[in-house]
Amino acid sequence: MDKENLAKEWKRFLNLCTKMDSAQQFEKLFTLFLTPAERDDLALRLALVKELLKEEKTQREIAADLGVSIAKITRGANMLKTTPP
């Protein structure tokens, strides 16, 4: 599938998410669409972003606390720089 169609499908997925009324519905949706490993990755990404936004620890400390590579933390930090407040 080309990038344009992938972008359209991503928007369709986001539109589907807007129709969810509860955490239970989101959980069912994400259980359908994501593997357990992908759900774990999202949970880890959330923890990573939360720690970066707190600005209380260095990237190396966050990496050690979360058990991930410094490269993963750096990628997360770089993505935050491209996101509006």
N, CA, C and O atoms as a Tinker XYZ file with bonds, in Angstrom:
   340  protein
     1  N      0.856000   -1.173000    0.000000    73     2
     2  CA     0.000000    0.000000    0.000000    64     1     3
     3  C      0.907000    1.242000    0.000000    63     2     4     5
     4  O      1.885000    1.306000    0.744000    81     3
     5  N      0.569000    2.219000   -0.839000    73     3     6
     6  CA     1.409000    3.411000   -0.921000    64     5     7
     7  C      1.139000    4.354000    0.259000    63     6     8     9
     8  O      0.170000    4.194000    1.002000    81     7
     9  N      2.021000    5.330000    0.400000    73     7    10
    10  CA     1.953000    6.249000    1.550000    64     9    11
    11  C      0.648000    7.024000    1.602000    63    10    12    13
    12  O      0.107000    7.263000    2.681000    81    11
    13  N      0.143000    7.414000    0.446000    73    11    14
    14  CA    -1.106000    8.189000    0.420000    64    13    15
    15  C     -2.271000    7.359000    0.972000    63    14    16    17
    16  O     -3.068000    7.847000    1.773000    81    15
    17  N     -2.356000    6.118000    0.537000    73    15    18
    18  CA    -3.422000    5.253000    1.033000    64    17    19
    19  C     -3.225000    4.901000    2.504000    63    18    20    21
    20  O     -4.195000    4.787000    3.252000    81    19
    21  N     -1.979000    4.728000    2.917000    73    19    22
    22  CA    -1.715000    4.488000    4.331000    64    21    23
    23  C     -2.172000    5.671000    5.173000    63    22    24    25
    24  O     -2.750000    5.488000    6.244000    81    23
    25  N     -1.915000    6.874000    4.695000    73    23    26
    26  CA    -2.339000    8.079000    5.415000    64    25    27
    27  C     -3.869000    8.135000    5.515000    63    26    28    29
    28  O     -4.409000    8.529000    6.549000    81    27
    29  N     -4.555000    7.747000    4.456000    73    27    30
    30  CA    -6.019000    7.724000    4.485000    64    29    31
    31  C     -6.531000    6.703000    5.495000    63    30    32    33
    32  O     -7.469000    6.975000    6.244000    81    31
    33  N     -5.914000    5.537000    5.508000    73    31    34
    34  CA    -6.329000    4.495000    6.448000    64    33    35
    35  C     -6.044000    4.917000    7.891000    63    34    36    37
    36  O     -6.826000    4.614000    8.791000    81    35
    37  N     -4.930000    5.614000    8.112000    73    35    38
    38  CA    -4.616000    6.124000    9.445000    64    37    39
    39  C     -5.713000    7.087000    9.900000    63    38    40    41
    40  O     -6.158000    7.034000   11.047000    81    39
    41  N     -6.142000    7.958000    9.003000    73    39    42
    42  CA    -7.218000    8.904000    9.343000    64    41    43
    43  C     -8.518000    8.160000    9.622000    63    42    44    45
    44  O     -9.276000    8.554000   10.508000    81    43
    45  N     -8.783000    7.098000    8.885000    73    43    46
    46  CA    -9.975000    6.288000    9.151000    64    45    47
    47  C     -9.890000    5.653000   10.535000    63    46    48    49
    48  O    -10.886000    5.582000   11.255000    81    47
    49  N     -8.697000    5.194000   10.903000    73    47    50
    50  CA    -8.507000    4.614000   12.232000    64    49    51
    51  C     -8.737000    5.663000   13.309000    63    50    52    53
    52  O     -9.408000    5.396000   14.306000    81    51
    53  N     -8.185000    6.849000   13.114000    73    51    54
    54  CA    -8.389000    7.927000   14.081000    64    53    55
    55  C     -9.858000    8.291000   14.193000    63    54    56    57
    56  O    -10.355000    8.543000   15.291000    81    55
    57  N    -10.556000    8.318000   13.069000    73    55    58
    58  CA   -11.990000    8.597000   13.074000    64    57    59
    59  C    -12.740000    7.521000   13.866000    63    58    60    61
    60  O    -13.661000    7.827000   14.623000    81    59
    61  N    -12.340000    6.273000   13.687000    73    59    62
    62  CA   -12.935000    5.187000   14.452000    64    61    63
    63  C    -12.707000    5.396000   15.950000    63    62    64    65
    64  O    -13.605000    5.150000   16.756000    81    63
    65  N    -11.524000    5.842000   16.318000    73    63    66
    66  CA   -11.214000    6.095000   17.729000    64    65    67
    67  C    -12.119000    7.170000   18.319000    63    66    68    69
    68  O    -12.476000    7.100000   19.495000    81    67
    69  N    -12.489000    8.152000   17.524000    73    67    70
    70  CA   -13.338000    9.225000   18.049000    64    69    71
    71  C    -14.741000    8.725000   18.384000    63    70    72    73
    72  O    -15.486000    9.401000   19.092000    81    71
    73  N    -15.098000    7.569000   17.889000    73    71    74
    74  CA   -16.428000    7.011000   18.150000    64    73    75
    75  C    -16.486000    6.212000   19.454000    63    74    76    77
    76  O    -17.562000    5.784000   19.873000    81    75
    77  N    -15.341000    6.012000   20.090000    73    75    78
    78  CA   -15.307000    5.256000   21.335000    64    77    79
    79  C    -15.827000    6.126000   22.478000    63    78    80    81
    80  O    -15.465000    7.297000   22.598000    81    79
    81  N    -16.680000    5.536000   23.313000    73    79    82
    82  CA   -17.302000    6.276000   24.409000    64    81    83
    83  C    -16.702000    5.973000   25.774000    63    82    84    85
    84  O    -16.975000    6.682000   26.743000    81    83
    85  N    -15.889000    4.929000   25.858000    73    83    86
    86  CA   -15.381000    4.539000   27.174000    64    85    87
    87  C    -14.011000    3.876000   27.036000    63    86    88    89
    88  O    -13.593000    3.471000   25.951000    81    87
    89  N    -13.337000    3.782000   28.171000    73    87    90
    90  CA   -12.046000    3.102000   28.200000    64    89    91
    91  C    -12.206000    1.635000   27.806000    63    90    92    93
    92  O    -11.324000    1.060000   27.168000    81    91
    93  N    -13.333000    1.031000   28.188000    73    91    94
    94  CA   -13.569000   -0.368000   27.841000    64    93    95
    95  C    -13.673000   -0.541000   26.320000    63    94    96    97
    96  O    -13.166000   -1.518000   25.770000    81    95
    97  N    -14.330000    0.407000   25.644000    73    95    98
    98  CA   -14.429000    0.319000   24.183000    64    97    99
    99  C    -13.050000    0.496000   23.540000    63    98   100   101
   100  O    -12.708000   -0.210000   22.591000    81    99
   101  N    -12.259000    1.446000   24.066000    73    99   102
   102  CA   -10.908000    1.627000   23.545000    64   101   103
   103  C    -10.094000    0.352000   23.736000    63   102   104   105
   104  O     -9.364000   -0.068000   22.838000    81   103
   105  N    -10.223000   -0.253000   24.895000    73   103   106
   106  CA    -9.460000   -1.472000   25.158000    64   105   107
   107  C     -9.838000   -2.576000   24.172000    63   106   108   109
   108  O     -8.962000   -3.279000   23.668000    81   107
   109  N    -11.122000   -2.733000   23.894000    73   107   110
   110  CA   -11.555000   -3.735000   22.922000    64   109   111
   111  C    -11.011000   -3.414000   21.528000    63   110   112   113
   112  O    -10.545000   -4.302000   20.814000    81   111
   113  N    -11.076000   -2.150000   21.157000    73   111   114
   114  CA   -10.573000   -1.731000   19.848000    64   113   115
   115  C     -9.083000   -2.010000   19.719000    63   114   116   117
   116  O     -8.639000   -2.587000   18.727000    81   115
   117  N     -8.311000   -1.600000   20.724000    73   115   118
   118  CA    -6.865000   -1.778000   20.646000    64   117   119
   119  C     -6.467000   -3.244000   20.785000    63   118   120   121
   120  O     -5.442000   -3.657000   20.242000    81   119
   121  N     -7.257000   -4.031000   21.500000    73   119   122
   122  CA    -6.985000   -5.464000   21.573000    64   121   123
   123  C     -7.204000   -6.112000   20.207000    63   122   124   125
   124  O     -6.495000   -7.045000   19.830000    81   123
   125  N     -8.192000   -5.606000   19.473000    73   123   126
   126  CA    -8.455000   -6.109000   18.129000    64   125   127
   127  C     -7.332000   -5.744000   17.159000    63   126   128   129
   128  O     -6.909000   -6.572000   16.353000    81   127
   129  N     -6.852000   -4.505000   17.241000    73   127   130
   130  CA    -5.919000   -3.995000   16.243000    64   129   131
   131  C     -4.445000   -4.167000   16.595000    63   130   132   133
   132  O     -3.599000   -4.184000   15.701000    81   131
   133  N     -4.129000   -4.293000   17.868000    73   131   134
   134  CA    -2.721000   -4.327000   18.274000    64   133   135
   135  C     -2.366000   -5.648000   18.938000    63   134   136   137
   136  O     -3.167000   -6.224000   19.674000    81   135
   137  N     -1.167000   -6.114000   18.670000    73   135   138
   138  CA    -0.672000   -7.306000   19.356000    64   137   139
   139  C     -0.325000   -6.925000   20.799000    63   138   140   141
   140  O     -0.194000   -5.742000   21.112000    81   139
   141  N     -0.177000   -7.917000   21.672000    73   139   142
   142  CA     0.261000   -7.591000   23.040000    64   141   143
   143  C      1.577000   -6.811000   23.058000    63   142   144   145
   144  O      1.741000   -5.901000   23.871000    81   143
   145  N      2.505000   -7.151000   22.180000    73   143   146
   146  CA     3.787000   -6.436000   22.131000    64   145   147
   147  C      3.592000   -4.983000   21.707000    63   146   148   149
   148  O      4.249000   -4.087000   22.237000    81   147
   149  N      2.696000   -4.748000   20.758000    73   147   150
   150  CA     2.428000   -3.365000   20.326000    64   149   151
   151  C      1.764000   -2.566000   21.445000    63   150   152   153
   152  O      2.060000   -1.384000   21.625000    81   151
   153  N      0.871000   -3.206000   22.195000    73   151   154
   154  CA     0.253000   -2.511000   23.331000    64   153   155
   155  C      1.296000   -2.189000   24.398000    63   154   156   157
   156  O      1.266000   -1.115000   24.998000    81   155
   157  N      2.216000   -3.123000   24.632000    73   155   158
   158  CA     3.313000   -2.865000   25.571000    64   157   159
   159  C      4.167000   -1.700000   25.095000    63   158   160   161
   160  O      4.580000   -0.861000   25.896000    81   159
   161  N      4.432000   -1.646000   23.799000    73   159   162
   162  CA     5.230000   -0.547000   23.239000    64   161   163
   163  C      4.535000    0.798000   23.454000    63   162   164   165
   164  O      5.185000    1.793000   23.774000    81   163
   165  N      3.216000    0.824000   23.278000    73   163   166
   166  CA     2.477000    2.072000   23.508000    64   165   167
   167  C      2.531000    2.482000   24.975000    63   166   168   169
   168  O      2.698000    3.661000   25.288000    81   167
   169  N      2.390000    1.514000   25.869000    73   167   170
   170  CA     2.468000    1.819000   27.304000    64   169   171
   171  C      3.851000    2.360000   27.651000    63   170   172   173
   172  O      3.979000    3.308000   28.426000    81   171
   173  N      4.871000    1.758000   27.079000    73   171   174
   174  CA     6.238000    2.223000   27.318000    64   173   175
   175  C      6.443000    3.617000   26.743000    63   174   176   177
   176  O      7.089000    4.459000   27.368000    81   175
   177  N      5.900000    3.863000   25.566000    73   175   178
   178  CA     6.023000    5.193000   24.953000    64   177   179
   179  C      5.350000    6.250000   25.829000    63   178   180   181
   180  O      5.874000    7.351000   25.998000    81   179
   181  N      4.188000    5.906000   26.381000    73   179   182
   182  CA     3.494000    6.834000   27.278000    64   181   183
   183  C      4.353000    7.148000   28.501000    63   182   184   185
   184  O      4.491000    8.309000   28.885000    81   183
   185  N      4.927000    6.115000   29.110000    73   183   186
   186  CA     5.789000    6.321000   30.276000    64   185   187
   187  C      7.000000    7.169000   29.907000    63   186   188   189
   188  O      7.407000    8.047000   30.668000    81   187
   189  N      7.565000    6.905000   28.750000    73   187   190
   190  CA     8.735000    7.650000   28.275000    64   189   191
   191  C      8.402000    9.135000   28.089000    63   190   192   193
   192  O      9.130000   10.004000   28.567000    81   191
   193  N      7.314000    9.411000   27.403000    73   191   194
   194  CA     6.919000   10.805000   27.150000    64   193   195
   195  C      6.591000   11.506000   28.459000    63   194   196   197
   196  O      6.960000   12.664000   28.658000    81   195
   197  N      5.900000   10.808000   29.349000    73   195   198
   198  CA     5.557000   11.388000   30.656000    64   197   199
   199  C      6.824000   11.817000   31.401000    63   198   200   201
   200  O      6.889000   12.913000   31.956000    81   199
   201  N      7.826000   10.936000   31.404000    73   199   202
   202  CA     9.078000   11.248000   32.090000    64   201   203
   203  C      9.824000   12.402000   31.420000    63   202   204   205
   204  O     10.388000   13.262000   32.096000    81   203
   205  N      9.822000   12.414000   30.096000    73   203   206
   206  CA    10.488000   13.514000   29.383000    64   205   207
   207  C      9.806000   14.847000   29.683000    63   206   208   209
   208  O     10.478000   15.860000   29.875000    81   207
   209  N      8.480000   14.847000   29.723000    73   207   210
   210  CA     7.747000   16.091000   29.969000    64   209   211
   211  C      7.944000   16.609000   31.397000    63   210   212   213
   212  O      7.893000   17.817000   31.630000    81   211
   213  N      8.165000   15.709000   32.343000    73   211   214
   214  CA     8.407000   16.142000   33.727000    64   213   215
   215  C      9.716000   16.916000   33.856000    63   214   216   217
   216  O      9.844000   17.796000   34.707000    81   215
   217  N     10.682000   16.583000   33.009000    73   215   218
   218  CA    12.003000   17.220000   33.005000    64   217   219
   219  C     12.697000   17.133000   34.361000    63   218   220   221
   220  O     13.385000   18.066000   34.775000    81   219
   221  N     12.513000   16.006000   35.049000    73   219   222
   222  CA    13.135000   15.800000   36.361000    64   221   223
   223  C     14.370000   14.915000   36.286000    63   222   224   225
   224  O     15.201000   14.935000   37.195000    81   223
   225  N     14.501000   14.136000   35.212000    73   223   226
   226  CA    15.599000   13.183000   35.080000    64   225   227
   227  C     16.310000   13.406000   33.758000    63   226   228   229
   228  O     15.753000   13.973000   32.819000    81   227
   229  N     17.547000   12.950000   33.706000    73   227   230
   230  CA    18.264000   12.972000   32.432000    64   229   231
   231  C     17.727000   11.859000   31.547000    63   230   232   233
   232  O     17.049000   10.946000   32.018000    81   231
   233  N     18.035000   11.946000   30.271000    73   231   234
   234  CA    17.615000   10.897000   29.345000    64   233   235
   235  C     18.232000    9.552000   29.740000    63   234   236   237
   236  O     17.592000    8.509000   29.609000    81   235
   237  N     19.445000    9.580000   30.209000    73   235   238
   238  CA    20.100000    8.335000   30.634000    64   237   239
   239  C     19.393000    7.733000   31.849000    63   238   240   241
   240  O     19.237000    6.515000   31.930000    81   239
   241  N     18.968000    8.562000   32.781000    73   239   242
   242  CA    18.243000    8.063000   33.950000    64   241   243
   243  C     16.897000    7.455000   33.537000    63   242   244   245
   244  O     16.494000    6.407000   34.043000    81   243
   245  N     16.219000    8.125000   32.621000    73   243   246
   246  CA    14.933000    7.608000   32.132000    64   245   247
   247  C     15.145000    6.266000   31.451000    63   246   248   249
   248  O     14.392000    5.320000   31.682000    81   247
   249  N     16.171000    6.184000   30.612000    73   247   250
   250  CA    16.471000    4.935000   29.912000    64   249   251
   251  C     16.722000    3.808000   30.913000    63   250   252   253
   252  O     16.211000    2.701000   30.748000    81   251
   253  N     17.504000    4.093000   31.943000    73   251   254
   254  CA    17.805000    3.073000   32.955000    64   253   255
   255  C     16.539000    2.674000   33.719000    63   254   256   257
   256  O     16.296000    1.489000   33.947000    81   255
   257  N     15.746000    3.654000   34.108000    73   255   258
   258  CA    14.519000    3.368000   34.869000    64   257   259
   259  C     13.526000    2.532000   34.063000    63   258   260   261
   260  O     12.879000    1.636000   34.605000    81   259
   261  N     13.409000    2.828000   32.769000    73   259   262
   262  CA    12.435000    2.129000   31.932000    64   261   263
   263  C     13.009000    0.868000   31.277000    63   262   264   265
   264  O     12.272000    0.083000   30.681000    81   263
   265  N     14.313000    0.681000   31.390000    73   263   266
   266  CA    14.944000   -0.492000   30.801000    64   265   267
   267  C     14.986000   -0.463000   29.285000    63   266   268   269
   268  O     14.836000   -1.494000   28.629000    81   267
   269  N     15.193000    0.739000   28.724000    73   267   270
   270  CA    15.274000    0.894000   27.273000    64   269   271
   271  C     16.589000    1.564000   26.902000    63   270   272   273
   272  O     17.311000    2.069000   27.762000    81   271
   273  N     16.884000    1.558000   25.624000    73   271   274
   274  CA    18.125000    2.165000   25.164000    64   273   275
   275  C     18.025000    3.689000   25.194000    63   274   276   277
   276  O     16.936000    4.256000   25.109000    81   275
   277  N     19.158000    4.327000   25.313000    73   275   278
   278  CA    19.207000    5.789000   25.258000    64   277   279
   279  C     18.734000    6.269000   23.885000    63   278   280   281
   280  O     18.167000    7.356000   23.772000    81   279
   281  N     18.961000    5.474000   22.849000    73   279   282
   282  CA    18.512000    5.843000   21.495000    64   281   283
   283  C     16.987000    5.963000   21.455000    63   282   284   285
   284  O     16.456000    6.868000   20.811000    81   283
   285  N     16.285000    5.063000   22.133000    73   283   286
   286  CA    14.820000    5.118000   22.160000    64   285   287
   287  C     14.358000    6.390000   22.875000    63   286   288   289
   288  O     13.394000    7.025000   22.447000    81   287
   289  N     15.030000    6.758000   23.943000    73   287   290
   290  CA    14.687000    7.983000   24.668000    64   289   291
   291  C     14.959000    9.199000   23.787000    63   290   292   293
   292  O     14.153000   10.129000   23.735000    81   291
   293  N     16.092000    9.187000   23.100000    73   291   294
   294  CA    16.440000   10.300000   22.219000    64   293   295
   295  C     15.424000   10.446000   21.099000    63   294   296   297
   296  O     15.033000   11.565000   20.767000    81   295
   297  N     14.989000    9.340000   20.513000    73   295   298
   298  CA    13.957000    9.411000   19.469000    64   297   299
   299  C     12.669000   10.010000   20.024000    63   298   300   301
   300  O     12.026000   10.828000   19.367000    81   299
   301  N     12.298000    9.605000   21.223000    73   299   302
   302  CA    11.096000   10.167000   21.856000    64   301   303
   303  C     11.247000   11.664000   22.104000    63   302   304   305
   304  O     10.319000   12.439000   21.873000    81   303
   305  N     12.421000   12.059000   22.575000    73   303   306
   306  CA    12.683000   13.480000   22.833000    64   305   307
   307  C     12.633000   14.278000   21.532000    63   306   308   309
   308  O     12.106000   15.389000   21.497000    81   307
   309  N     13.181000   13.708000   20.472000    73   307   310
   310  CA    13.154000   14.396000   19.177000    64   309   311
   311  C     11.732000   14.537000   18.647000    63   310   312   313
   312  O     11.402000   15.555000   18.039000    81   311
   313  N     10.890000   13.538000   18.866000    73   311   314
   314  CA     9.487000   13.633000   18.443000    64   313   315
   315  C      8.760000   14.714000   19.237000    63   314   316   317
   316  O      7.929000   15.438000   18.688000    81   315
   317  N      9.068000   14.823000   20.518000    73   315   318
   318  CA     8.439000   15.879000   21.327000    64   317   319
   319  C      8.789000   17.272000   20.798000    63   318   320   321
   320  O      7.968000   18.187000   20.849000    81   319
   321  N     10.007000   17.421000   20.294000    73   319   322
   322  CA    10.427000   18.722000   19.765000    64   321   323
   323  C      9.598000   19.129000   18.534000    63   322   324   325
   324  O      9.460000   20.316000   18.238000    81   323
   325  N      9.056000   18.141000   17.830000    73   323   326
   326  CA     8.291000   18.459000   16.611000    64   325   327
   327  C      6.805000   18.607000   16.891000    63   326   328   329
   328  O      6.028000   18.896000   15.982000    81   327
   329  N      6.402000   18.412000   18.150000    73   327   330
   330  CA     5.002000   18.458000   18.527000    64   329   331
   331  C      4.675000   19.797000   19.181000    63   330   332   333
   332  O      5.393000   20.222000   20.086000    81   331
   333  N      3.621000   20.464000   18.752000    73   331   334
   334  CA     3.267000   21.727000   19.407000    64   333   335
   335  C      2.873000   21.483000   20.878000    63   334   336   337
   336  O      2.401000   20.403000   21.234000    81   335
   337  N      3.075000   22.496000   21.710000    73   335   338
   338  CA     2.754000   22.333000   23.141000    64   337   339
   339  C      1.291000   21.972000   23.323000    63   338   340
   340  O      0.835000   21.794000   24.452000    81   339
